[in-house]
Structures are given as C-alpha cells and as structure tokens.
Amino acid sequence: MVILVSNDKKRVMLTLTKEVADDLEKNAKSMGLSKSALITSWINENRKESEQKK
C-alpha cells in the first residue's frame, strides 16, 4: 500500500451511519492508520484502478 502525503490538504466533513463509522474505525485501527489516511488510501486506489481501465 502506498500512502501519499501532501502539504496541500482540505478539511471535509462526512456523515456516516454508526455501523459504517464503526467499520471505518475498526479497519483503520487494524491497519495502524488514521481514518483520514485510510479513506485517502482507498480513494487513491480507486482512482488508480479507474485510470487503468481507460
């Protein structure tokens, strides 16, 4: 897994169900990441996969 760190960051607010928020926290903890880092990683992976399909 590659995690890119950027100095140019933007704060966002998400509303999640309790179940999804709990799953996010559990996944992040098990991987030793913050929730923000995990979401960033998932988005970057998805972007990479989408670009490869083109």
PQR file with spaces between the fields and no chain letter, atoms N, CA, C, O and H, PARSE charges and radii, in Angstrom:
ATOM       1  N    MET     1       0.844   -1.170    0.000 -0.4000 1.5000
ATOM       2  CA   MET     1       0.000    0.000    0.000 -0.0000 2.0000
ATOM       3  C    MET     1       0.891    1.234    0.000  0.5500 1.7000
ATOM       4  O    MET     1       1.848    1.320    0.769 -0.5500 1.4000
ATOM       5  N    VAL     2       0.571    2.177   -0.858 -0.4000 1.5000
ATOM       6  CA   VAL     2       1.316    3.422   -0.936 -0.0000 2.0000
ATOM       7  C    VAL     2       0.425    4.536   -0.420  0.5500 1.7000
ATOM       8  O    VAL     2      -0.705    4.703   -0.880 -0.5500 1.4000
ATOM       9  H    VAL     2      -0.207    2.107   -1.482  0.4000 1.0000
ATOM      10  N    ILE     3       0.932    5.291    0.529 -0.4000 1.5000
ATOM      11  CA   ILE     3       0.192    6.433    1.066 -0.0000 2.0000
ATOM      12  C    ILE     3       0.954    7.684    0.700  0.5500 1.7000
ATOM      13  O    ILE     3       2.108    7.864    1.090 -0.5500 1.4000
ATOM      14  H    ILE     3       1.849    5.156    0.902  0.4000 1.0000
ATOM      15  N    LEU     4       0.300    8.544   -0.051 -0.4000 1.5000
ATOM      16  CA   LEU     4       0.920    9.796   -0.460 -0.0000 2.0000
ATOM      17  C    LEU     4       0.574   10.877    0.550  0.5500 1.7000
ATOM      18  O    LEU     4      -0.585   11.019    0.942 -0.5500 1.4000
ATOM      19  H    LEU     4      -0.638    8.398   -0.367  0.4000 1.0000
ATOM      20  N    VAL     5       1.560   11.626    0.964 -0.4000 1.5000
ATOM      21  CA   VAL     5       1.348   12.707    1.921 -0.0000 2.0000
ATOM      22  C    VAL     5       1.491   14.027    1.186  0.5500 1.7000
ATOM      23  O    VAL     5       2.465   14.247    0.467 -0.5500 1.4000
ATOM      24  H    VAL     5       2.501   11.510    0.646  0.4000 1.0000
ATOM      25  N    SER     6       0.535   14.884    1.368 -0.4000 1.5000
ATOM      26  CA   SER     6       0.545   16.176    0.700 -0.0000 2.0000
ATOM      27  C    SER     6       0.455   17.281    1.742  0.5500 1.7000
ATOM      28  O    SER     6      -0.244   17.151    2.748 -0.5500 1.4000
ATOM      29  H    SER     6      -0.257   14.705    1.953  0.4000 1.0000
ATOM      30  N    ASN     7       1.158   18.350    1.491 -0.4000 1.5000
ATOM      31  CA   ASN     7       1.046   19.511    2.375 -0.0000 2.0000
ATOM      32  C    ASN     7      -0.196   20.324    2.070  0.5500 1.7000
ATOM      33  O    ASN     7      -0.639   21.125    2.893 -0.5500 1.4000
ATOM      34  H    ASN     7       1.726   18.456    0.674  0.4000 1.0000
ATOM      35  N    ASP     8      -0.757   20.119    0.890 -0.4000 1.5000
ATOM      36  CA   ASP     8      -1.951   20.840    0.459 -0.0000 2.0000
ATOM      37  C    ASP     8      -3.174   20.006    0.827  0.5500 1.7000
ATOM      38  O    ASP     8      -3.585   19.133    0.062 -0.5500 1.4000
ATOM      39  H    ASP     8      -0.397   19.468    0.221  0.4000 1.0000
ATOM      40  N    LYS     9      -3.747   20.269    1.976 -0.4000 1.5000
ATOM      41  CA   LYS     9      -4.866   19.469    2.469 -0.0000 2.0000
ATOM      42  C    LYS     9      -6.106   20.329    2.635  0.5500 1.7000
ATOM      43  O    LYS     9      -6.024   21.538    2.849 -0.5500 1.4000
ATOM      44  H    LYS     9      -3.414   20.978    2.597  0.4000 1.0000
ATOM      45  N    LYS    10      -7.258   19.676    2.531 -0.4000 1.5000
ATOM      46  CA   LYS    10      -8.534   20.357    2.717 -0.0000 2.0000
ATOM      47  C    LYS    10      -9.362   19.544    3.696  0.5500 1.7000
ATOM      48  O    LYS    10      -9.495   18.329    3.543 -0.5500 1.4000
ATOM      49  H    LYS    10      -7.325   18.694    2.358  0.4000 1.0000
ATOM      50  N    ARG    11      -9.900   20.185    4.667 -0.4000 1.5000
ATOM      51  CA   ARG    11     -10.730   19.509    5.666 -0.0000 2.0000
ATOM      52  C    ARG    11     -12.139   19.323    5.099  0.5500 1.7000
ATOM      53  O    ARG    11     -12.716   20.247    4.525 -0.5500 1.4000
ATOM      54  H    ARG    11      -9.792   21.172    4.791  0.4000 1.0000
ATOM      55  N    VAL    12     -12.680   18.115    5.269 -0.4000 1.5000
ATOM      56  CA   VAL    12     -14.048   17.818    4.817 -0.0000 2.0000
ATOM      57  C    VAL    12     -14.818   17.175    5.962  0.5500 1.7000
ATOM      58  O    VAL    12     -14.233   16.607    6.885 -0.5500 1.4000
ATOM      59  H    VAL    12     -12.211   17.365    5.735  0.4000 1.0000
ATOM      60  N    MET    13     -16.118   17.273    5.886 -0.4000 1.5000
ATOM      61  CA   MET    13     -16.963   16.658    6.900 -0.0000 2.0000
ATOM      62  C    MET    13     -17.820   15.596    6.217  0.5500 1.7000
ATOM      63  O    MET    13     -18.400   15.844    5.160 -0.5500 1.4000
ATOM      64  H    MET    13     -16.594   17.734    5.136  0.4000 1.0000
ATOM      65  N    LEU    14     -17.895   14.417    6.822 -0.4000 1.5000
ATOM      66  CA   LEU    14     -18.701   13.321    6.301 -0.0000 2.0000
ATOM      67  C    LEU    14     -19.751   12.944    7.326  0.5500 1.7000
ATOM      68  O    LEU    14     -19.523   13.047    8.531 -0.5500 1.4000
ATOM      69  H    LEU    14     -17.423   14.216    7.681  0.4000 1.0000
ATOM      70  N    THR    15     -20.898   12.508    6.843 -0.4000 1.5000
ATOM      71  CA   THR    15     -21.912   11.956    7.717 -0.0000 2.0000
ATOM      72  C    THR    15     -22.063   10.490    7.347  0.5500 1.7000
ATOM      73  O    THR    15     -22.393   10.154    6.210 -0.5500 1.4000
ATOM      74  H    THR    15     -21.084   12.424    5.864  0.4000 1.0000
ATOM      75  N    LEU    16     -21.819    9.621    8.322 -0.4000 1.5000
ATOM      76  CA   LEU    16     -21.872    8.183    8.107 -0.0000 2.0000
ATOM      77  C    LEU    16     -22.837    7.559    9.105  0.5500 1.7000
ATOM      78  O    LEU    16     -23.075    8.106   10.181 -0.5500 1.4000
ATOM      79  H    LEU    16     -21.551    9.893    9.246  0.4000 1.0000
ATOM      80  N    THR    17     -23.386    6.412    8.737 -0.4000 1.5000
ATOM      81  CA   THR    17     -24.179    5.681    9.719 -0.0000 2.0000
ATOM      82  C    THR    17     -23.232    5.195   10.808  0.5500 1.7000
ATOM      83  O    THR    17     -22.024    5.102   10.589 -0.5500 1.4000
ATOM      84  H    THR    17     -23.193    5.967    7.863  0.4000 1.0000
ATOM      85  N    LYS    18     -23.775    4.888   11.971 -0.4000 1.5000
ATOM      86  CA   LYS    18     -22.944    4.395   13.070 -0.0000 2.0000
ATOM      87  C    LYS    18     -22.215    3.125   12.651  0.5500 1.7000
ATOM      88  O    LYS    18     -21.039    2.948   12.969 -0.5500 1.4000
ATOM      89  H    LYS    18     -24.756    4.963   12.149  0.4000 1.0000
ATOM      90  N    GLU    19     -22.905    2.247   11.943 -0.4000 1.5000
ATOM      91  CA   GLU    19     -22.297    0.987   11.511 -0.0000 2.0000
ATOM      92  C    GLU    19     -21.095    1.235   10.589  0.5500 1.7000
ATOM      93  O    GLU    19     -20.042    0.619   10.757 -0.5500 1.4000
ATOM      94  H    GLU    19     -23.861    2.390   11.685  0.4000 1.0000
ATOM      95  N    VAL    20     -21.260    2.136    9.620 -0.4000 1.5000
ATOM      96  CA   VAL    20     -20.165    2.439    8.695 -0.0000 2.0000
ATOM      97  C    VAL    20     -19.025    3.129    9.431  0.5500 1.7000
ATOM      98  O    VAL    20     -17.859    2.819    9.187 -0.5500 1.4000
ATOM      99  H    VAL    20     -22.115    2.636    9.485  0.4000 1.0000
ATOM     100  N    ALA    21     -19.340    4.057   10.324 -0.4000 1.5000
ATOM     101  CA   ALA    21     -18.306    4.754   11.092 -0.0000 2.0000
ATOM     102  C    ALA    21     -17.530    3.774   11.973  0.5500 1.7000
ATOM     103  O    ALA    21     -16.309    3.878   12.095 -0.5500 1.4000
ATOM     104  H    ALA    21     -20.287    4.309   10.522  0.4000 1.0000
ATOM     105  N    ASP    22     -18.231    2.833   12.581 -0.4000 1.5000
ATOM     106  CA   ASP    22     -17.562    1.823   13.409 -0.0000 2.0000
ATOM     107  C    ASP    22     -16.661    0.934   12.561  0.5500 1.7000
ATOM     108  O    ASP    22     -15.548    0.605   12.972 -0.5500 1.4000
ATOM     109  H    ASP    22     -19.223    2.749   12.482  0.4000 1.0000
ATOM     110  N    ASP    23     -17.136    0.541   11.376 -0.4000 1.5000
ATOM     111  CA   ASP    23     -16.325   -0.277   10.470 -0.0000 2.0000
ATOM     112  C    ASP    23     -15.082    0.481   10.012  0.5500 1.7000
ATOM     113  O    ASP    23     -13.992   -0.087    9.938 -0.5500 1.4000
ATOM     114  H    ASP    23     -18.040    0.808   11.042  0.4000 1.0000
ATOM     115  N    LEU    24     -15.251    1.755    9.708 -0.4000 1.5000
ATOM     116  CA   LEU    24     -14.122    2.580    9.292 -0.0000 2.0000
ATOM     117  C    LEU    24     -13.078    2.641   10.405  0.5500 1.7000
ATOM     118  O    LEU    24     -11.888    2.458   10.152 -0.5500 1.4000
ATOM     119  H    LEU    24     -16.136    2.217    9.768  0.4000 1.0000
ATOM     120  N    GLU    25     -13.514    2.892   11.614 -0.4000 1.5000
ATOM     121  CA   GLU    25     -12.592    2.979   12.744 -0.0000 2.0000
ATOM     122  C    GLU    25     -11.887    1.645   12.985  0.5500 1.7000
ATOM     123  O    GLU    25     -10.682    1.616   13.236 -0.5500 1.4000
ATOM     124  H    GLU    25     -14.481    3.041   11.820  0.4000 1.0000
ATOM     125  N    LYS    26     -12.633    0.539   12.908 -0.4000 1.5000
ATOM     126  CA   LYS    26     -12.048   -0.794   13.118 -0.0000 2.0000
ATOM     127  C    LYS    26     -11.005   -1.096   12.042  0.5500 1.7000
ATOM     128  O    LYS    26      -9.924   -1.595   12.355 -0.5500 1.4000
ATOM     129  H    LYS    26     -13.611    0.562   12.704  0.4000 1.0000
ATOM     130  N    ASN    27     -11.316   -0.798   10.772 -0.4000 1.5000
ATOM     131  CA   ASN    27     -10.374   -1.032    9.681 -0.0000 2.0000
ATOM     132  C    ASN    27      -9.122   -0.188    9.842  0.5500 1.7000
ATOM     133  O    ASN    27      -8.009   -0.682    9.662 -0.5500 1.4000
ATOM     134  H    ASN    27     -12.193   -0.392   10.517  0.4000 1.0000
ATOM     135  N    ALA    28      -9.297    1.076   10.177 -0.4000 1.5000
ATOM     136  CA   ALA    28      -8.155    1.976   10.333 -0.0000 2.0000
ATOM     137  C    ALA    28      -7.243    1.490   11.463  0.5500 1.7000
ATOM     138  O    ALA    28      -6.023    1.443   11.304 -0.5500 1.4000
ATOM     139  H    ALA    28     -10.201    1.477   10.323  0.4000 1.0000
ATOM     140  N    LYS    29      -7.829    1.134   12.588 -0.4000 1.5000
ATOM     141  CA   LYS    29      -7.029    0.660   13.730 -0.0000 2.0000
ATOM     142  C    LYS    29      -6.272   -0.611   13.377  0.5500 1.7000
ATOM     143  O    LYS    29      -5.103   -0.758   13.734 -0.5500 1.4000
ATOM     144  H    LYS    29      -8.820    1.171   12.717  0.4000 1.0000
ATOM     145  N    SER    30      -6.930   -1.532   12.678 -0.4000 1.5000
ATOM     146  CA   SER    30      -6.282   -2.802   12.356 -0.0000 2.0000
ATOM     147  C    SER    30      -5.114   -2.615   11.390  0.5500 1.7000
ATOM     148  O    SER    30      -4.196   -3.434   11.349 -0.5500 1.4000
ATOM     149  H    SER    30      -7.879   -1.414   12.388  0.4000 1.0000
ATOM     150  N    MET    31      -5.155   -1.528   10.612 -0.4000 1.5000
ATOM     151  CA   MET    31      -4.080   -1.250    9.654 -0.0000 2.0000
ATOM     152  C    MET    31      -3.063   -0.251   10.204  0.5500 1.7000
ATOM     153  O    MET    31      -2.068    0.049    9.544 -0.5500 1.4000
ATOM     154  H    MET    31      -5.900   -0.862   10.646  0.4000 1.0000
ATOM     155  N    GLY    32      -3.308    0.257   11.395 -0.4000 1.5000
ATOM     156  CA   GLY    32      -2.396    1.218   12.005 -0.0000 2.0000
ATOM     157  C    GLY    32      -2.431    2.576   11.332  0.5500 1.7000
ATOM     158  O    GLY    32      -1.427    3.287   11.296 -0.5500 1.4000
ATOM     159  H    GLY    32      -4.117    0.012   11.931  0.4000 1.0000
ATOM     160  N    LEU    33      -3.602    2.935   10.794 -0.4000 1.5000
ATOM     161  CA   LEU    33      -3.753    4.209   10.089 -0.0000 2.0000
ATOM     162  C    LEU    33      -4.816    5.059   10.765  0.5500 1.7000
ATOM     163  O    LEU    33      -5.649    4.557   11.520 -0.5500 1.4000
ATOM     164  H    LEU    33      -4.418    2.357   10.823  0.4000 1.0000
ATOM     165  N    SER    34      -4.773    6.344   10.481 -0.4000 1.5000
ATOM     166  CA   SER    34      -5.879    7.204   10.892 -0.0000 2.0000
ATOM     167  C    SER    34      -7.036    6.954    9.927  0.5500 1.7000
ATOM     168  O    SER    34      -6.842    6.415    8.838 -0.5500 1.4000
ATOM     169  H    SER    34      -4.096    6.752    9.868  0.4000 1.0000
ATOM     170  N    LYS    35      -8.219    7.343   10.329 -0.4000 1.5000
ATOM     171  CA   LYS    35      -9.380    7.197    9.431 -0.0000 2.0000
ATOM     172  C    LYS    35      -9.167    8.015    8.162  0.5500 1.7000
ATOM     173  O    LYS    35      -9.514    7.571    7.068 -0.5500 1.4000
ATOM     174  H    LYS    35      -8.377    7.782   11.214  0.4000 1.0000
ATOM     175  N    SER    36      -8.607    9.187    8.307 -0.4000 1.5000
ATOM     176  CA   SER    36      -8.332   10.050    7.161 -0.0000 2.0000
ATOM     177  C    SER    36      -7.348    9.394    6.193  0.5500 1.7000
ATOM     178  O    SER    36      -7.549    9.419    4.979 -0.5500 1.4000
ATOM     179  H    SER    36      -8.325    9.547    9.196  0.4000 1.0000
ATOM     180  N    ALA    37      -6.286    8.810    6.742 -0.4000 1.5000
ATOM     181  CA   ALA    37      -5.280    8.154    5.895 -0.0000 2.0000
ATOM     182  C    ALA    37      -5.883    6.951    5.176  0.5500 1.7000
ATOM     183  O    ALA    37      -5.566    6.706    4.012 -0.5500 1.4000
ATOM     184  H    ALA    37      -6.123    8.790    7.729  0.4000 1.0000
ATOM     185  N    LEU    38      -6.740    6.206    5.850 -0.4000 1.5000
ATOM     186  CA   LEU    38      -7.365    5.045    5.226 -0.0000 2.0000
ATOM     187  C    LEU    38      -8.296    5.464    4.093  0.5500 1.7000
ATOM     188  O    LEU    38      -8.260    4.869    3.015 -0.5500 1.4000
ATOM     189  H    LEU    38      -6.997    6.406    6.795  0.4000 1.0000
ATOM     190  N    ILE    39      -9.115    6.463    4.317 -0.4000 1.5000
ATOM     191  CA   ILE    39     -10.018    6.944    3.265 -0.0000 2.0000
ATOM     192  C    ILE    39      -9.213    7.467    2.088  0.5500 1.7000
ATOM     193  O    ILE    39      -9.551    7.193    0.937 -0.5500 1.4000
ATOM     194  H    ILE    39      -9.144    6.946    5.192  0.4000 1.0000
ATOM     195  N    THR    40      -8.147    8.218    2.362 -0.4000 1.5000
ATOM     196  CA   THR    40      -7.279    8.732    1.293 -0.0000 2.0000
ATOM     197  C    THR    40      -6.692    7.580    0.491  0.5500 1.7000
ATOM     198  O    THR    40      -6.656    7.629   -0.739 -0.5500 1.4000
ATOM     199  H    THR    40      -7.872    8.441    3.297  0.4000 1.0000
ATOM     200  N    SER    41      -6.237    6.552    1.180 -0.4000 1.5000
ATOM     201  CA   SER    41      -5.667    5.386    0.508 -0.0000 2.0000
ATOM     202  C    SER    41      -6.701    4.710   -0.390  0.5500 1.7000
ATOM     203  O    SER    41      -6.399    4.361   -1.531 -0.5500 1.4000
ATOM     204  H    SER    41      -6.266    6.512    2.179  0.4000 1.0000
ATOM     205  N    TRP    42      -7.914    4.526    0.119 -0.4000 1.5000
ATOM     206  CA   TRP    42      -8.981    3.890   -0.667 -0.0000 2.0000
ATOM     207  C    TRP    42      -9.309    4.712   -1.920  0.5500 1.7000
ATOM     208  O    TRP    42      -9.488    4.158   -3.005 -0.5500 1.4000
ATOM     209  H    TRP    42      -8.159    4.809    1.046  0.4000 1.0000
ATOM     210  N    ILE    43      -9.384    6.022   -1.758 -0.4000 1.5000
ATOM     211  CA   ILE    43      -9.694    6.885   -2.902 -0.0000 2.0000
ATOM     212  C    ILE    43      -8.567    6.827   -3.930  0.5500 1.7000
ATOM     213  O    ILE    43      -8.828    6.746   -5.131 -0.5500 1.4000
ATOM     214  H    ILE    43      -9.239    6.471   -0.877  0.4000 1.0000
ATOM     215  N    ASN    44      -7.319    6.868   -3.469 -0.4000 1.5000
ATOM     216  CA   ASN    44      -6.181    6.785   -4.394 -0.0000 2.0000
ATOM     217  C    ASN    44      -6.154    5.450   -5.130  0.5500 1.7000
ATOM     218  O    ASN    44      -5.861    5.414   -6.325 -0.5500 1.4000
ATOM     219  H    ASN    44      -7.107    6.934   -2.494  0.4000 1.0000
ATOM     220  N    GLU    45      -6.456    4.347   -4.435 -0.4000 1.5000
ATOM     221  CA   GLU    45      -6.505    3.036   -5.071 -0.0000 2.0000
ATOM     222  C    GLU    45      -7.602    3.001   -6.128  0.5500 1.7000
ATOM     223  O    GLU    45      -7.395    2.487   -7.227 -0.5500 1.4000
ATOM     224  H    GLU    45      -6.695    4.376   -3.464  0.4000 1.0000
ATOM     225  N    ASN    46      -8.765    3.547   -5.795 -0.4000 1.5000
ATOM     226  CA   ASN    46      -9.886    3.570   -6.731 -0.0000 2.0000
ATOM     227  C    ASN    46      -9.557    4.406   -7.961  0.5500 1.7000
ATOM     228  O    ASN    46      -9.890    4.029   -9.085 -0.5500 1.4000
ATOM     229  H    ASN    46      -8.933    3.965   -4.903  0.4000 1.0000
ATOM     230  N    ARG    47      -8.906    5.537   -7.743 -0.4000 1.5000
ATOM     231  CA   ARG    47      -8.519    6.410   -8.855 -0.0000 2.0000
ATOM     232  C    ARG    47      -7.541    5.685   -9.771  0.5500 1.7000
ATOM     233  O    ARG    47      -7.652    5.757  -10.995 -0.5500 1.4000
ATOM     234  H    ARG    47      -8.636    5.843   -6.831  0.4000 1.0000
ATOM     235  N    LYS    48      -6.579    4.983   -9.164 -0.4000 1.5000
ATOM     236  CA   LYS    48      -5.581    4.240   -9.937 -0.0000 2.0000
ATOM     237  C    LYS    48      -6.246    3.153  -10.768  0.5500 1.7000
ATOM     238  O    LYS    48      -5.922    2.985  -11.944 -0.5500 1.4000
ATOM     239  H    LYS    48      -6.489    4.925   -8.170  0.4000 1.0000
ATOM     240  N    GLU    49      -7.187    2.402  -10.159 -0.4000 1.5000
ATOM     241  CA   GLU    49      -7.900    1.344  -10.874 -0.0000 2.0000
ATOM     242  C    GLU    49      -8.735    1.926  -12.016  0.5500 1.7000
ATOM     243  O    GLU    49      -8.796    1.344  -13.099 -0.5500 1.4000
ATOM     244  H    GLU    49      -7.450    2.538   -9.204  0.4000 1.0000
ATOM     245  N    SER    50      -9.371    3.063  -11.779 -0.4000 1.5000
ATOM     246  CA   SER    50     -10.187    3.699  -12.825 -0.0000 2.0000
ATOM     247  C    SER    50      -9.334    4.141  -14.005  0.5500 1.7000
ATOM     248  O    SER    50      -9.740    4.003  -15.158 -0.5500 1.4000
ATOM     249  H    SER    50      -9.321    3.536  -10.899  0.4000 1.0000
ATOM     250  N    GLU    51      -8.152    4.673  -13.715 -0.4000 1.5000
ATOM     251  CA   GLU    51      -7.250    5.109  -14.785 -0.0000 2.0000
ATOM     252  C    GLU    51      -6.739    3.928  -15.596  0.5500 1.7000
ATOM     253  O    GLU    51      -6.529    4.052  -16.802 -0.5500 1.4000
ATOM     254  H    GLU    51      -7.822    4.786  -12.778  0.4000 1.0000
ATOM     255  N    GLN    52      -6.539    2.790  -14.952 -0.4000 1.5000
ATOM     256  CA   GLN    52      -6.042    1.607  -15.650 -0.0000 2.0000
ATOM     257  C    GLN    52      -7.105    1.026  -16.586  0.5500 1.7000
ATOM     258  O    GLN    52      -6.764    0.391  -17.584 -0.5500 1.4000
ATOM     259  H    GLN    52      -6.710    2.689  -13.972  0.4000 1.0000
ATOM     260  N    LYS    53      -8.380    1.233  -16.279 -0.4000 1.5000
ATOM     261  CA   LYS    53      -9.474    0.718  -17.093 -0.0000 2.0000
ATOM     262  C    LYS    53      -9.660    1.523  -18.369  0.5500 1.7000
ATOM     263  O    LYS    53     -10.292    1.046  -19.312 -0.5500 1.4000
ATOM     264  H    LYS    53      -8.657    1.749  -15.469  0.4000 1.0000
ATOM     265  N    LYS    54      -9.120    2.739  -18.413 -0.4000 1.5000
ATOM     266  CA   LYS    54      -9.303    3.605  -19.586 -0.0000 2.0000
ATOM     267  C    LYS    54      -8.479    3.141  -20.738  0.5500 1.7000
ATOM     268  O    LYS    54      -8.511    3.753  -21.806 -0.5500 1.4000
ATOM     269  H    LYS    54      -8.607    3.127  -17.646  0.4000 1.0000
